[in-house]
Amino acid sequence: MNLLWTSEALVSAMEGRPLGPLPAGVSGISIDTRTLLPGDAFFAIKGEAMDGHDFATAAMKAGAGLLVVAEAKLPALGRLTSPMIVVPDVLEALEKLGMAARARSDARVVAVTGSVGKTSTKEALRCGLSAVGKVHASPMSFNNHWGVPLTLARMPADCDYAVFEIGMNHENEIRPLVKMVRPHVAIVTSIAPAHLGHFSSLDDIARAKAEIFEGVEPGGAALVNRDDPRFKLLDQLAREAGVENVWGYGENANAKVRLTNFVLHASHSILTANVGGQEVAAKIGAPGRHIVQNALAVLGAAQLVGADVTRAALALADLVPERGRGRRHTLRHPEGTFILIDESYNANPASMQAAMALLEATPVAPGSRRIAVLGDMLELGEHSARLHTALAELITETSTDLVFLAGPEMKALAEILPSDFHAEHRATGDELKPVLMQAIRPGDVVMVKSSKSIGFSKLVDALLERFPDAAGNTMQN
């Protein structure tokens, strides 16, 4: 077994108390018995809804090498005789282990935040940098107060590059996380009205995102979307945080990583860019104008961490969209095939625009239709009605033929769409499902988009269950 941590190192890093004969070490870190692998250390974190201590027995049955538990919970664990490391607070112990992982690593570290595109950029960085070294990045969108330290704690000592996604819903959430990560490069993808219900303005969102600059290592760099209207504010905030090397990326003539040409295709894109004076060409395996923008961030980050930019660019041809973030399926209909674009992971006005552009760019045969299946955008506060009705202009300016809507916020959009535009609204995704199932015809392109908690991923799952994959695999490249 390859050890991620020796037990001695775990005890030392977490300042814990060993209980029982500990194994030589552990091969991984887990907080979820459903995904725990034999040999992992199970951290019994107490969350808002569940307490990991309630799953201690299940963790041992799943093959956990040891348990990390809170001192106060020992009596409740009864006669459990498994190897343990006892700590005052399990989440704090995970944070300490994450910081120890960062301290022992010589990896070049990149951290990503922004209103949209964080996970897609993180995955593109993983793809590109994997061509030039060993990369560590979370396979999931682990970007919060437990996800970031968990990703840190899982970082192998010998990786060459590490990529971290850092998110927030409120101010002062990024600050403590980035000080654990201590990136050499901090990326801000964009500022958009996501979580606007928790902020008074987009400038305030920018200030909260700019907390990422406070953790940048001395001599490190900031990489910021030069096309974003708040670039100047972010540039100023980066320099105030002590980051002297600020690069912009985008189409702007002053961008250090400047897009010089691009061609969008239904399943991929081609771009050329000037990266710090070097001309670079790339094929991007995932489609969409927003993915091109993410790729520029990858090229800039590769340059800033000293990687071979040309090799990283070539590797982006292997990039495939994640589930819920643009993944495509060609599905069999009784009378032919149709395309499903899964954008069900999240939604805000900016990502809605990108998703609608993706739908618009996907060709359809004569007589076939583009269908948008849209659910509520959440956390928009008092701006919600205005931002939902504003989607009417976006929709009617495209070649979208049908719109299926669900959720209380989308009702306002349904009421404002032109009377001659085919739109259906239902209260929930479950109520919408039979309407959508009946409407699909061969040759159609169906795009599903909503905020995650609306549950439109269930609509995607229902479509995948009802209509078999046409190519015998799970996605279309």
PATI-527804 format. One record per residue (C-alpha): residue number from 1; residue in one letter; x, y, z. Coordinates in steps of 0.25 Angstrom, whole numbers, plus 5000, padded with zeros to 4 digits. Each point is the difference from the previous one (the first is absolute). Layout:
VOSE|NUM|A|X|Y|Z
...
***
This chain:
VOSE|1|M|5000|5000|5000
VOSE|2|N|5005|5014|4996
VOSE|3|L|4999|5009|5012
VOSE|4|L|4995|5014|4999
VOSE|5|W|5003|5002|5015
VOSE|6|T|5007|4992|5010
VOSE|7|S|4993|4999|5013
VOSE|8|E|5011|5007|5007
VOSE|9|A|4999|5012|4991
VOSE|10|L|4985|5000|5002
VOSE|11|V|5001|5001|5015
VOSE|12|S|5011|5011|4999
VOSE|13|A|4992|5009|4990
VOSE|14|M|4987|4999|5007
VOSE|15|E|5006|5001|5014
VOSE|16|G|4991|4988|5003
VOSE|17|R|5000|4988|5010
VOSE|18|P|5002|4986|4995
VOSE|19|L|4990|4990|5005
VOSE|20|G|5003|4985|4998
VOSE|21|P|5011|4994|4990
VOSE|22|L|5000|5009|4988
VOSE|23|P|5004|4995|4986
VOSE|24|A|5013|5004|4994
VOSE|25|G|4992|5010|4992
VOSE|26|V|4988|5003|4991
VOSE|27|S|4998|5000|4985
VOSE|28|G|4990|5011|5000
VOSE|29|I|4991|5010|5007
VOSE|30|S|4984|4998|5001
VOSE|31|I|4989|5007|5006
VOSE|32|D|4989|4992|4993
VOSE|33|T|4998|4985|5003
VOSE|34|R|4993|4998|4986
VOSE|35|T|5013|5004|4993
VOSE|36|L|5010|4995|5010
VOSE|37|L|5011|4991|4995
VOSE|38|P|5007|4989|5008
VOSE|39|G|5012|5006|5007
VOSE|40|D|4994|5014|5001
VOSE|41|A|5000|5008|5013
VOSE|42|F|4985|5004|5003
VOSE|43|F|4998|5014|5005
VOSE|44|A|4987|5000|5008
VOSE|45|I|4996|5015|4997
VOSE|46|K|4988|5005|5006
VOSE|47|G|4992|5007|4989
VOSE|48|E|4987|5008|5001
VOSE|49|A|4991|4988|4996
VOSE|50|M|5009|4988|5005
VOSE|51|D|5011|4996|5009
VOSE|52|G|5011|4992|4995
VOSE|53|H|5001|4993|5014
VOSE|54|D|4987|4993|4997
VOSE|55|F|5007|4993|4988
VOSE|56|A|5012|4995|5008
VOSE|57|T|4996|4986|4999
VOSE|58|A|4996|5000|4986
VOSE|59|A|5014|5007|4997
VOSE|60|M|5007|4988|5006
VOSE|61|K|4992|4990|4993
VOSE|62|A|5003|5007|4987
VOSE|63|G|5015|4998|5003
VOSE|64|A|5005|5013|5007
VOSE|65|G|5014|4999|5005
VOSE|66|L|4997|5009|5012
VOSE|67|L|4990|5010|5005
VOSE|68|V|5002|5015|5003
VOSE|69|V|4989|5003|5011
VOSE|70|A|4997|5011|5010
VOSE|71|E|5004|4998|5014
VOSE|72|A|4986|5004|5005
VOSE|73|K|4994|4989|4991
VOSE|74|L|5008|4989|5006
VOSE|75|P|4989|4995|5010
VOSE|76|A|4990|5000|4989
VOSE|77|L|5009|4990|4992
VOSE|78|G|4998|4989|5010
VOSE|79|R|5008|4988|4999
VOSE|80|L|5006|5003|4987
VOSE|81|T|5014|4995|5000
VOSE|82|S|5005|5005|4987
VOSE|83|P|5013|5008|4999
VOSE|84|M|4997|5015|5002
VOSE|85|I|5007|5013|5001
VOSE|86|V|4992|5009|5010
VOSE|87|V|5000|5015|4997
VOSE|88|P|4992|5012|5007
VOSE|89|D|4993|5003|4986
VOSE|90|V|5000|4991|4988
VOSE|91|L|4999|5011|4990
VOSE|92|E|5011|5008|5006
VOSE|93|A|5008|4988|5000
VOSE|94|L|4998|4998|4985
VOSE|95|E|5004|5015|4998
VOSE|96|K|5013|4997|5007
VOSE|97|L|5003|4988|4992
VOSE|98|G|4997|5008|4987
VOSE|99|M|5010|5011|5005
VOSE|100|A|5010|4989|5003
VOSE|101|A|4998|4995|4986
VOSE|102|R|5002|5013|4994
VOSE|103|A|5013|5002|5008
VOSE|104|R|5006|4987|4996
VOSE|105|S|4997|5002|4985
VOSE|106|D|5009|5006|4989
VOSE|107|A|4989|5001|4990
VOSE|108|R|4996|5012|4993
VOSE|109|V|4987|5004|5004
VOSE|110|V|4988|5007|4993
VOSE|111|A|4987|5004|5006
VOSE|112|V|4988|5004|4993
VOSE|113|T|4988|5008|5003
VOSE|114|G|4989|5008|4993
VOSE|115|S|4985|5001|4998
VOSE|116|V|5000|4990|4989
VOSE|117|G|5010|4991|4994
VOSE|118|K|5007|4995|5012
VOSE|119|T|4998|4985|4999
VOSE|120|S|5002|5000|4985
VOSE|121|T|5013|5008|5001
VOSE|122|K|5005|4991|5011
VOSE|123|E|4997|4988|4991
VOSE|124|A|5007|5007|4988
VOSE|125|L|5012|5003|5009
VOSE|126|R|5000|4985|5004
VOSE|127|C|5000|4996|4986
VOSE|128|G|5010|5009|4994
VOSE|129|L|5010|4999|5012
VOSE|130|S|4999|4985|5000
VOSE|131|A|5008|5000|4987
VOSE|132|V|5012|5006|5007
VOSE|133|G|5000|4994|5014
VOSE|134|K|4992|4993|5011
VOSE|135|V|4988|5008|5003
VOSE|136|H|4991|5000|5013
VOSE|137|A|4986|5006|4999
VOSE|138|S|4987|4996|5007
VOSE|139|P|4991|4991|4990
VOSE|140|M|4988|5008|5006
VOSE|141|S|4996|5015|5002
VOSE|142|F|5006|4999|5014
VOSE|143|N|5002|5015|5002
VOSE|144|N|4994|5004|5014
VOSE|145|H|5005|4999|5014
VOSE|146|W|5001|4985|5001
VOSE|147|G|5003|4997|4985
VOSE|148|V|5012|5009|4999
VOSE|149|P|5007|4994|5012
VOSE|150|L|4996|4986|4996
VOSE|151|T|5006|5002|4986
VOSE|152|L|5013|5005|5007
VOSE|153|A|5001|4989|5009
VOSE|154|R|4998|4990|4988
VOSE|155|M|5012|5007|4993
VOSE|156|P|5012|4990|4998
VOSE|157|A|5013|5005|5004
VOSE|158|D|5006|4997|4986
VOSE|159|C|4990|5007|4991
VOSE|160|D|5006|5011|4991
VOSE|161|Y|4988|5009|4999
VOSE|162|A|4987|5001|5008
VOSE|163|V|4987|5007|4996
VOSE|164|F|4990|5005|5010
VOSE|165|E|4986|5006|4998
VOSE|166|I|4996|5010|5011
VOSE|167|G|4985|5005|5000
VOSE|168|M|4992|5009|5009
VOSE|169|N|4986|5005|5003
VOSE|170|H|5004|5011|5009
VOSE|171|E|5011|5009|5003
VOSE|172|N|5012|4995|5009
VOSE|173|E|4998|4985|4995
VOSE|174|I|5011|5000|4990
VOSE|175|R|5011|5007|5009
VOSE|176|P|5002|4988|5010
VOSE|177|L|5000|4990|4989
VOSE|178|V|5010|5006|4991
VOSE|179|K|5009|5002|5012
VOSE|180|M|5001|4985|5001
VOSE|181|V|5002|4998|4985
VOSE|182|R|5010|5011|4999
VOSE|183|P|5000|5000|4984
VOSE|184|H|5011|5004|4991
VOSE|185|V|4990|5004|4990
VOSE|186|A|4986|5005|5004
VOSE|187|I|4989|5001|4988
VOSE|188|V|4987|5008|5000
VOSE|189|T|4992|4995|4989
VOSE|190|S|4989|5011|5000
VOSE|191|I|4990|5008|5008
VOSE|192|A|4986|4997|4998
VOSE|193|P|4986|5001|5008
VOSE|194|A|5002|4987|5006
VOSE|195|H|4996|5000|5015
VOSE|196|L|4996|5015|4998
VOSE|197|G|4989|4998|5011
VOSE|198|H|5012|5000|5010
VOSE|199|F|5006|5013|4994
VOSE|200|S|4996|5014|4997
VOSE|201|S|5008|5001|4987
VOSE|202|L|5009|4993|4990
VOSE|203|D|5011|5008|5006
VOSE|204|D|4998|4994|5013
VOSE|205|I|5000|4986|4994
VOSE|206|A|5014|5004|4993
VOSE|207|R|5005|5004|5014
VOSE|208|A|4996|4987|5006
VOSE|209|K|5007|4992|4988
VOSE|210|A|5012|5009|5002
VOSE|211|E|5003|4994|5013
VOSE|212|I|5007|4989|4992
VOSE|213|F|5011|5009|4998
VOSE|214|E|5003|5001|5015
VOSE|215|G|5006|4986|5000
VOSE|216|V|5009|5001|4988
VOSE|217|E|5014|4996|5003
VOSE|218|P|5011|5010|4999
VOSE|219|G|5004|5002|4986
VOSE|220|G|4987|4994|4995
VOSE|221|A|4991|5005|4990
VOSE|222|A|4985|5004|4998
VOSE|223|L|4993|4995|4987
VOSE|224|V|4987|5008|4997
VOSE|225|N|4990|5001|4989
VOSE|226|R|5004|5012|4992
VOSE|227|D|4987|5001|4993
VOSE|228|D|4992|5001|5013
VOSE|229|P|4995|5014|5003
VOSE|230|R|5006|4999|5014
VOSE|231|F|5014|4997|4996
VOSE|232|K|5005|5013|5004
VOSE|233|L|4994|4998|5014
VOSE|234|L|5006|4986|5001
VOSE|235|D|5013|5005|4995
VOSE|236|Q|5000|5011|5011
VOSE|237|L|4996|4990|5011
VOSE|238|A|5011|4990|4996
VOSE|239|R|5010|5011|5001
VOSE|240|E|4995|5004|5013
VOSE|241|A|5001|4986|5005
VOSE|242|G|5015|5000|4996
VOSE|243|V|4999|4993|4987
VOSE|244|E|5009|5008|4990
VOSE|245|N|4999|4990|4988
VOSE|246|V|4986|5002|4995
VOSE|247|W|4997|4994|4986
VOSE|248|G|4987|5002|4992
VOSE|249|Y|4994|4989|4991
VOSE|250|G|4990|5002|4989
VOSE|251|E|4998|5007|4987
VOSE|252|N|5004|5014|5005
VOSE|253|A|5011|5006|4993
VOSE|254|N|5008|5002|5013
VOSE|255|A|4998|4986|5005
VOSE|256|K|5013|4992|5003
VOSE|257|V|4993|4988|4995
VOSE|258|R|4993|5005|4988
VOSE|259|L|4990|4992|4991
VOSE|260|T|5004|5003|4986
VOSE|261|N|4990|4990|4993
VOSE|262|F|4990|4989|5003
VOSE|263|V|4990|4992|4992
VOSE|264|L|4989|4993|5007
VOSE|265|H|4995|4986|4996
VOSE|266|A|4988|4992|5006
VOSE|267|S|5009|4991|5007
VOSE|268|H|5013|5007|5002
VOSE|269|S|5007|5014|4997
VOSE|270|I|5013|5004|4994
VOSE|271|L|5008|5012|5005
VOSE|272|T|5013|5008|4999
VOSE|273|A|5005|5009|5011
VOSE|274|N|5012|5008|5003
VOSE|275|V|5005|4996|5014
VOSE|276|G|5010|5009|5006
VOSE|277|G|5006|5003|4986
VOSE|278|Q|4999|4985|4995
VOSE|279|E|4990|4996|4989
VOSE|280|V|4993|4987|5004
VOSE|281|A|4989|4992|4993
VOSE|282|A|4991|4991|5007
VOSE|283|K|4988|4991|4997
VOSE|284|I|4990|4999|5011
VOSE|285|G|4993|4987|5002
VOSE|286|A|4988|5007|5006
VOSE|287|P|4991|5010|4993
VOSE|288|G|4995|5014|5003
VOSE|289|R|5006|5014|5000
VOSE|290|H|5000|5000|5015
VOSE|291|I|5009|4988|4999
VOSE|292|V|5010|5007|4991
VOSE|293|Q|5001|5011|5011
VOSE|294|N|5003|4989|5010
VOSE|295|A|5011|4995|4991
VOSE|296|L|5007|5013|5000
VOSE|297|A|5001|5000|5015
VOSE|298|V|5006|4986|4999
VOSE|299|L|5010|5005|4990
VOSE|300|G|5004|5012|5009
VOSE|301|A|5001|4991|5012
VOSE|302|A|5009|4990|4993
VOSE|303|Q|5009|5012|4996
VOSE|304|L|5000|5005|5014
VOSE|305|V|5003|4987|5007
VOSE|306|G|5012|4997|4990
VOSE|307|A|4993|4989|4993
VOSE|308|D|5002|4997|4985
VOSE|309|V|4988|5008|4994
VOSE|310|T|5000|4993|4987
VOSE|311|R|4999|4987|5006
VOSE|312|A|4989|5004|5009
VOSE|313|A|4992|5006|4988
VOSE|314|L|5001|4987|4992
VOSE|315|A|4994|4993|5012
VOSE|316|L|4988|5008|5000
VOSE|317|A|4995|4992|4988
VOSE|318|D|4997|4989|5010
VOSE|319|L|4991|5009|5009
VOSE|320|V|4986|4995|5002
VOSE|321|P|4988|5007|5007
VOSE|322|E|4997|4996|5014
VOSE|323|R|4986|4995|5003
VOSE|324|G|4991|5011|5002
VOSE|325|R|5009|5010|4993
VOSE|326|G|4998|4998|4986
VOSE|327|R|5002|4985|4998
VOSE|328|R|4993|4995|4987
VOSE|329|H|4993|4987|4998
VOSE|330|T|4994|4995|4986
VOSE|331|L|4988|4992|5004
VOSE|332|R|4991|4990|4993
VOSE|333|H|4986|5004|4997
VOSE|334|P|4991|4990|4994
VOSE|335|E|5000|5007|4987
VOSE|336|G|5015|5005|5000
VOSE|337|T|5009|5007|5009
VOSE|338|F|5001|5013|5008
VOSE|339|I|5010|5008|5007
VOSE|340|L|5000|5003|5015
VOSE|341|I|5008|5011|5006
VOSE|342|D|5001|4999|5015
VOSE|343|E|5002|5013|5007
VOSE|344|S|4992|4997|5012
VOSE|345|Y|5011|5002|5011
VOSE|346|N|4998|5015|5002
VOSE|347|A|4994|5013|4994
VOSE|348|N|5001|5015|5001
VOSE|349|P|4998|5010|4989
VOSE|350|A|5014|4999|4995
VOSE|351|S|5000|4985|4999
VOSE|352|M|4986|5000|4994
VOSE|353|Q|5006|5009|4989
VOSE|354|A|5011|4991|4997
VOSE|355|A|4991|4988|5000
VOSE|356|M|4990|5006|4991
VOSE|357|A|5012|5003|4991
VOSE|358|L|5004|4986|5000
VOSE|359|L|4986|4996|4996
VOSE|360|E|5000|5010|4989
VOSE|361|A|5014|4995|4995
VOSE|362|T|4995|4985|4999
VOSE|363|P|4995|4997|4986
VOSE|364|V|4986|4994|4997
VOSE|365|A|4995|4993|4988
VOSE|366|P|4989|5007|4992
VOSE|367|G|4987|4998|5007
VOSE|368|S|5007|4997|5014
VOSE|369|R|4999|5009|5012
VOSE|370|R|5009|5007|5010
VOSE|371|I|4993|4998|5014
VOSE|372|A|5004|5007|5013
VOSE|373|V|4996|4994|5013
VOSE|374|L|5002|5010|5010
VOSE|375|G|4999|5001|5015
VOSE|376|D|5001|5010|5011
VOSE|377|M|5013|5008|5002
VOSE|378|L|5001|5001|5016
VOSE|379|E|5007|5010|5009
VOSE|380|L|4996|5012|4992
VOSE|381|G|4992|5007|5012
VOSE|382|E|4992|5012|4996
VOSE|383|H|5006|5000|4986
VOSE|384|S|4994|4986|4997
VOSE|385|A|4987|5004|4992
VOSE|386|R|5008|5010|4992
VOSE|387|L|5011|4991|4996
VOSE|388|H|4991|4988|4997
VOSE|389|T|4991|5009|4991
VOSE|390|A|5013|5005|4993
VOSE|391|L|5002|4986|4994
VOSE|392|A|4988|5003|4991
VOSE|393|E|5009|5009|4991
VOSE|394|L|5011|4990|5000
VOSE|395|I|4991|4988|4996
VOSE|396|T|4992|5008|4989
VOSE|397|E|5013|5004|4994
VOSE|398|T|5005|4986|4998
VOSE|399|S|4994|4989|4991
VOSE|400|T|4994|4993|5011
VOSE|401|D|4987|4993|4996
VOSE|402|L|4994|4996|5013
VOSE|403|V|5002|5003|5015
VOSE|404|F|4996|4992|5012
VOSE|405|L|5000|5007|5013
VOSE|406|A|4999|4995|5014
VOSE|407|G|5000|5007|5014
VOSE|408|P|4994|5012|5006
VOSE|409|E|5010|5010|4995
VOSE|410|M|4999|4995|4986
VOSE|411|K|4985|5003|5000
VOSE|412|A|5003|5015|4998
VOSE|413|L|5008|4996|4988
VOSE|414|A|4989|4992|4994
VOSE|415|E|4990|5011|5002
VOSE|416|I|5009|5010|4992
VOSE|417|L|5004|4992|4988
VOSE|418|P|4992|5003|4987
VOSE|419|S|4987|4993|4999
VOSE|420|D|5004|4994|4986
VOSE|421|F|5012|4994|5007
VOSE|422|H|4999|4985|5004
VOSE|423|A|5002|5000|5015
VOSE|424|E|4995|4991|5011
VOSE|425|H|5001|5002|5015
VOSE|426|R|4998|4991|5011
VOSE|427|A|5002|5002|5015
VOSE|428|T|5011|4989|5002
VOSE|429|G|5009|4992|4991
VOSE|430|D|4993|4987|5004
VOSE|431|E|4987|5006|4994
VOSE|432|L|5008|5005|4988
VOSE|433|K|5006|4986|4997
VOSE|434|P|4988|4993|4993
VOSE|435|V|4998|5013|4991
VOSE|436|L|5014|5000|4996
VOSE|437|M|5001|4985|4997
VOSE|438|Q|4988|5001|4991
VOSE|439|A|5005|5012|4993
VOSE|440|I|5014|4995|4995
VOSE|441|R|5001|4995|4986
VOSE|442|P|5012|4994|4992
VOSE|443|G|5010|5011|4996
VOSE|444|D|4997|5009|5011
VOSE|445|V|5011|5007|5009
VOSE|446|V|4995|5001|5014
VOSE|447|M|5008|5008|5010
VOSE|448|V|4997|4999|5015
VOSE|449|K|5004|5011|5010
VOSE|450|S|4996|5005|5014
VOSE|451|S|5006|5002|5014
VOSE|452|K|5005|4987|5006
VOSE|453|S|4989|4999|5011
VOSE|454|I|4989|5002|4991
VOSE|455|G|5003|4985|4996
VOSE|456|F|5001|5001|4985
VOSE|457|S|5010|4989|5001
VOSE|458|K|4989|4990|5002
VOSE|459|L|4994|5005|4987
VOSE|460|V|5013|4996|4993
VOSE|461|D|5000|4987|5007
VOSE|462|A|4986|4997|4996
VOSE|463|L|5004|5003|4985
VOSE|464|L|5012|4991|5001
VOSE|465|E|4992|4989|5006
VOSE|466|R|4988|5002|4989
VOSE|467|F|5009|5001|4988
VOSE|468|P|5012|4991|4999
VOSE|469|D|5014|5006|4996
VOSE|470|A|5001|4999|4985
VOSE|471|A|5015|4997|5000
VOSE|472|G|5001|4991|5011
VOSE|473|N|5008|5010|5009
VOSE|474|T|4996|5011|5009
VOSE|475|M|5004|5013|4992
VOSE|476|Q|5002|5005|4987
VOSE|477|N|5013|5007|4997
***
